[in-house]
């Protein structure tokens, strides 16, 4: 069987990871001199509580090559191959760390490292597509093909209730963030060619939810849909009910934005990712 590996920015729930046999390598989060492994030493709930209350602003770092080397070695002898799928290389060094580890072990077994071109919900959909293929008994080539196919079919869109944390993390100009706060507007973001792009501004969460809904309708038909949020369960539940008009509500997965990405988004992030259904010839 092929082993699928990813990093914790995929925001896949522990239950789903266990069900599909996905190995998750954690991102590191530091509060001062204390380091935590995302999803291992600190849960999303614990992270957001500390983020809001701590005078020390946290930082993140990608897994190092040795982290991946150690994980890959665990599976090299007992699997048909490894497919390692990670956050976009344009926004994180995680892909490079995984690639360095792959090169050091290339004589041991077949290891394929794939740039998902997404993070969070989008990355999660690519990873679960590959994992389902692996669980069905597909060979390493077929799992790779399924992952790459998903990369081309996934679309992602979301809203940030505040730019404060993006500014503090250096991911957006502080002047722009300050003006946005004064004007009481919230950014809409999407992905294009592996990079995060601004897709507009809204003044209320309700308008943001409507824009997300419109995005989903525009990209129909689709086969899968997932929601990721950071400490705003009520908005995620509301969005799930809205999207129940497009797809069976029970098929919409909801998970929390982990600490690895929560450092940059803070509480108030609401994302949706879908996999478009491509007509067959």
Phi, psi and omega in degrees: 000146180276137179262127177260132182232144176215187176245169189288351175288355176289341179054032174283135181294150178303325180295316180290321178300319179291318181299320184262000178072032182271131175265127183250122177264124187281145168283153177265138177235130183242128168250100183064236181265008180255125181249137180236149172266122183305123178080354179248304181264344182214128179274164177304316180299315179296321182295311184293326175299316181288322180302317182288323188264339187282137174286346180263123179277132185284164175229160179237159172213146182287159172303145179273165181306324180296324177302314180289321179302316180296319180291315180300320180299328180299329188252347186304320186278337190245010180232167177278352181158168181235132173242113187249115190242130190222168179307149182312132180292347180277350180234359181204153176272005183301316179302319180294320177299316180295321180295320177298319178294320179299319180295326182287342183240013188299338179276350184275318179195172180282116177236123178246123178255125186241132174275113183288339185068015178221179164226180174044235187302321180294313176301318181302320180293322178295317182294315181293328176298315179294319182294321177295321177296316179296319182293333179284352179101009180295152177283171185299321179297320179292322179294319177299314180299319180294320178297314181292327176295318179296322178305319182283340185258346183279142174229149186217145185204149179191176182232142173247122181290337178214149174263002185304315184283328174298320179292316182294329180276353180085010183273354176209150180301131184295328178294317178298318180297319180295316179296321179298321178294318180295319181278353179058053177240156182236135182280144170256133185233151176217181178244140173216121180053041175084001181243149178280129182235143176285135183241016178133182179224148175225160182260341181224158177297321180301318178292326176296318178298321179295322178293322177296316178301315179298321178299316180296314179300318182298330184261010175289152359279155179219161185256335182219153180211133179223148180240136174233137181222163175237102175060029176225061182303322182298319178291322179296319178295318179298316179295320179300319178295319178300316184284351174298345175285342184257330184206151178309121184306326181293341181270355181270115179276146178232129177221173183258145175290120183286176183297327183302325177256336180298334176304322185270332183260329184069186176290150178102013177267135178226117184238150171226139175229144179222158175248115183292145176272114181267122181300140177272149182290000000 
